Amino acid sequence: MEAVSRALVDPSLAHSGVALLAVSLDRGDTLFAREVDRLYTPASNRKLFTAANALHWLGPDHRFRTTLVATGPVEADTLRGDLVLVGRGDPDLIPAHLSALADTLAASGARAIAGDVRADDAWFDDVEWGAGWMWDDGPYWEWPYVTALTVADNVVTVTARPGPRVGDPVAIAWDPPTGYVTVNVSAVTAAAGATSDLVVDRHWNPKENVIDVTGELALDAEPIVARRTVEDPALYAATLLVELLEVRGIDVLGVARHGDLAGTEASIGVAAGGGLTDATIDTVAVHVSEPLSESVRNFLKISDNLTGELLVKAVGASVAGPPGTYEKGLAAERAFLAREVGIDTGAFSDALRASARRACACVRPSASSFWCCASSSAASAELKSSSRETNVGPQPTMPFNPNEIIAPARKT
């Protein structure tokens, strides 16, 4: 620990406060300690508490289920009812997973949906932003809306490249390539070596799913990638599903809209057979996420704000029943800290002030899960990235309903 001690006397830290505590998981003895009881505003160290709380209440093997439900039968290649996409707070759902759900419906022989494609995000409440978020943070991916039905982090990724000649429009692509957003391009290609001042902005006042690309991008500039949030993420997911169905030759005669499966939420993805009790309701397919330990790995590795917000509400829904809310999730966290960690929650506000000792104590009850989350190698990350758009079909050998689709793919 001499290297740590030397680093802490670096002149760049002269006006900073630094607290550290290193404890052996095997022996329990302290390896290094510095200001372990001083309270700090923890910033993203707060995620350690959120992760520990989720691992405690949900368990490292917990899997999120996103369900595709039909409200009527398929007759003469037409689904006589609505198709409902039901979210349960999966933080890692991506368009490839929706593609697999659409493939399952196409395999059933359906070529038309007489009704609408509905988005059910009732598992959480309708408070879509965290307390203390700034009103003008919304267009940026670090602060996407928090909903039980989330796909692609509730963002669109815009990539800008210079055109072939000076004065040409900048080339733009966005992923997923959806009509849910409108992209206006006035940006042009500047001379090689020129200063690039390209700006990618989503309309925020008024709030619209319209992205403007303005300014200049030098002819020899590297591509610029910008992630921008979308308004109404649940409707975004339903719209993506409609587009994926139409690519597969399934005509949607209705529209994409909101619409909960009122009264049937508890049956979806919970009953042993994965089905619903209502004879008019049919579970078409279920996307099953990777274990929670993998979500936590990604959450802590890239400090993903959206995953943290979703985990708080997911715990709330699990412990106190749906809809999941911040109040329920934070109450469960206070109970966890008091009972399992021994932290006096009377002095532990929701706007957390944390010490190194508290953070270490919080992690220790789930130490094995944290170690599993943190020990992924670069090769593992590369493998997961390469599998993002592949191998997402049904895997009936897994111990789930045959209509369940197990997810090997992850965001990175």
BAPA-165239 format. One record per residue (C-alpha): x, y, z. Coordinates in pm, whole numbers, plus 32768, in hexadecimal, padded with zeros to 4 digits. Example, Ala and Ser with C-alpha at 12.3 -4.5 7.8 and 13.67 -1.06 7.14 Angstrom:
2
84CE7E3E830C 85577F9682CA 
REM end
This chain:
412
800080008000 813080E47FF3 80D681457E8D 7F7E81B67F07 801A8285801D 8105832D7F26 7FE983787E37 7F2084227F4A 803085277F88 803185927E1B 801A87117E09 7EE986F77D27 7E2586767E56 7E9087907F3E 7D34882A7F43 7C7286E47F31 7BE485FB8032 7C2B848A7FFF 7BA1836A80CB 7C0C82028090 7BCD80B68139 7C557F6A80B9 7BE97E2C816D 7C487CC48123 7B157BF980C5 7BC47ABA8131 7C497B268284 7B7A7C5882D7 7CA87D238341 7CE37E8A82D5 7DEF7EB681CA 7DDF802F81AA 7D1881408256 7D0082B5822B 7BEA839682B5 7B00826C82B2 79EB8315837B 79EB846982D5 78A584A8821B 78B3850E80AF 77B9854B7F9C 77FC84027EE9 77A284577D80 77A183117CBC 7823824E7DE8 76B2825C7E42 768781467D41 773380527E2F 760E80757F20 750E80537E09 75BA7F1A7D85 75D97E7A7EDC 746B7EBD7F22 73FE7E1D7DD9 74DE7CEE7E09 74507CBF7F68 72DE7CD67F17 72D57C4B7DB4 73FF7B5F7DC3 75247B487CCD 74697A457BFB 73327B197BCC 72C77B3E7A60 71E77C4A79D0 70D17BDA78E5 70417CA677C8 6F057C047744 6E537C1275F5 6CE17BCB7629 6BC47BA67530 6A647C06759F 69BC7B2D7499 69F179F473C6 6AA079D57277 6998797F7175 69DF79617000 6B3B79F87032 6AAE7B2B70EB 6AD07B75725D 696F7BD972C4 69CC7CC373DC 6AE77D99745D 6C517D427492 6CD57DBC75E1 6E437DE9763E 6E5E7DD077B8 6F8F7E5F7866 70117DF979BA 71397EE679DE 72467E307915 73647F2D78FC 74137E7077E3 72FF7E3A76E2 737A7E8C7581 72D47E847428 73697D2C73DC 72957CA374F7 715B7D3E7465 71BF7CA37318 71BF7B4B73BA 70637B897447 6FEB7BF472EE 70877ABB7256 6FBA79E27341 6E757A8572D3 6ED87A677165 6F2278F47199 6DBD78C47216 6D3B791770BB 6CAC7A6D710D 6CBF7B626FEB 6BE17C767073 6B7B7D0E71C0 6A187D9071BB 6A447E6172F3 6B507F3F7386 6CAC7F02740D 6C9D7F767576 6DAC7FD3766D 6D747F6377D5 6E60801078C8 6D7A7FFD79F8 6E747F337AC5 6F0880837B30 6E5E81CA7B80 6E5C82EF7A8F 6F6D83BB7B3D 706B83B57A25 718384887ABB 7249846D7BF9 723A85717D0C 733286897CD9 736186597B62 738A879F7AA6 726C880379C0 734D882E788F 741386E878B1 730A862277F7 7392860A7693 74D385607700 750183ED7732 757E840A7898 741C84727902 732083A6783D 71BC837B78B2 7183826479AE 707281727941 702580027974 70337FD177FA 718E803F7792 72477FEC764F 739E805A75D2 73CB812C770D 72A78201768F 739182B0759E 73DE82CC742B 754C82C573C5 759E83BE72B1 76E1839971EA 775D84B87111 786A84927007 78F985926F15 786F858E6DB4 794885326C87 7997869D6C2C 79B387F06CD0 785C88926CDD 77A087466CD0 76A386F76DE0 772886306F04 76C784C06EEC 75E184567008 756E83027085 74AF82AD71C0 7485816D7282 738E80D872A3 732281537147 71C481AE71B6 70BF82A1713F 707082F572AA 71658418728E 718D851D7181 72F38585712E 732786D77085 7480870C6FEC 750888616F90 767288136FE9 7770881C6ECD 78CC87996E8A 79E688936EC3 7B4688916E37 7C4187996EBE 7CE8881F6FF5 7BCE89137040 7B3D892B719D 7A07885271BD 78E588EC727A 77DB87E97231 76BB87E07328 75B886CB7359 748E87477422 733586BB746D 721787B07492 71E187EB7604 710C89227618 701488BC7598 7062874C75D5 705C8693748A 70FD856173EF 71AB864172F4 7327864A72D9 73DD8767722A 753D873771A5 75E088887166 773889227132 7864889E7074 7932875F7075 7A8C87636FDA 7ACC86866EAC 7BDA85C66F68 7B2085B770B6 7AD08476716A 795E841A7189 78A184C072A3 77B583E5736D 76A484807444 759D83CF7516 7458848C7547 732D84277618 71CD83FC7594 7084847B7618 6F94836B7691 707D823B7697 6F63813D76BB 6EC381BA757A 701F81B174E0 7035803D7531 6EDB7FF9749F 6F3480BA7363 70787FF77337 6FB07EB6735A 6EBA7F27724D 6FDA7F737162 707B7E2271A5 6F327D6D7169 6EFE7E1D701E 705C7DBC6FAB 6FF17C546FE9 6EBD7C786F10 6DC57CAB702D 6CDA7DD06FE9 6C677E957119 6B0F7F1E70C8 6AFB7FE77208 6BF480D372AA 6D0780CD73AE 6C7B815674F4 6C798134766D 6B98802B7702 6BC67F5C783D 6B507DFA7870 6A827E64799C 6A447D4F7A97 6B307C5479F7 6C847CDF7A55 6CC77BE77B6C 6C9C7ABE7A83 6D8F7B2B7978 6EDE7A7A798B 6E917A027AEC 6DAD78D77AC1 6E64778D7A96 6DEF77687930 6E2D78D578DD 6CC478FD7867 6B9679C378D6 6A5179447967 696D7A09787E 6914792E7755 691C7A5C766D 6A857AAC76CE 6BAC79F2763A 6D1A7A1D7690 6DCA7A217541 6F2F7A2F75C4 6FF97A9E76F0 714F7B3E76DC 721C7AD3780C 73427BB0786A 74947B4478E0 74B87B1E7A5A 74AF7C567B30 761F7C247B7F 76697C767A12 75937DAF7A1C 764A7E1C7B55 77997DD87AAD 773D7EC27990 769B7FBB7A81 77DB7FE57B4A 78CF7FC27A2A 784580E5795C 779481977A7C 7646817A79CA 754C826B7A65 741881D079C4 746280757A4E 748081057BAC 733081B67B97 7288807F7B0C 731A7FA07C1D 729080807D2E 713080607CA2 71587EEE7C53 71AC7EAD7DC0 70817F7E7E28 6F967EB37D4C 70277D6B7DCB 70257DBE7F3D 6EEA7E927F5E 6E2D7E327E23 6DF47EED7CDF 6E037FF77C73 6F7180237CC5 6FC0817D7D4C 70EB82377DD2 704482427F28 701780C87F36 7173807F7EB3 7221816E7FA1 715680EC80C8 71D17F8D8073 733480138061 731880B181B9 72997F678243 73B97EAC819F 74BA7F9E8229 74277F8E8387 73F27E16839F 750A7D8482CE 76187E8E82DE 75DE7F32842E 75D5809683AA 750181878473 740781F5836D 738E830C844E 74C683CC83EA 74C7833E828A 73F1841A81AB 737B83CB804D 746C84D97FD4 757E83F68057 76B0846E8113 77A0834B8111 78E582E681B6 79E281E78141 7987810C826A 78158115820F 785D80C480A3 79387F9E8104 78387F1D81FE 77277F3680F7 77E77E677FFA 785A7D5380E6 770C7C97810B 77077C657F92 78807C507F67 787B7B127E97 777E7BA97DA8 78477CE97D8C 79827C217D44 78CC7B667C30 784E7CB07BA1 79A17D567BAA 7A7A7C397B2A 7A127C3879BD 7B3A7C4678D1 7B6B7D19779B 7B487BDD76CC 79F67B99776B 79837CF9771E 79F57CD375B5 793C7B897595 77FB7C21761A 781C7D47752D 784D7C637401 77167B98745D 763A7CCC7479 75797C937337 758C7B197327 751C79E273DD 73E57A7D7471 72EC79757404 722F787E74DF 7304778875A2 721576777616 732475BF76D7 732076D377DC 72467697790F 7138778E78A8 6FF3778C77E4 703277237678 6FB778797608 70C0792576DC 71E879B97627 732A79BC76EF 740C7AE876B9 75807ABB768A 75A27C1675F9 75F77D5076BF 76317EBE7692 779A7F2A76BD 
REM end
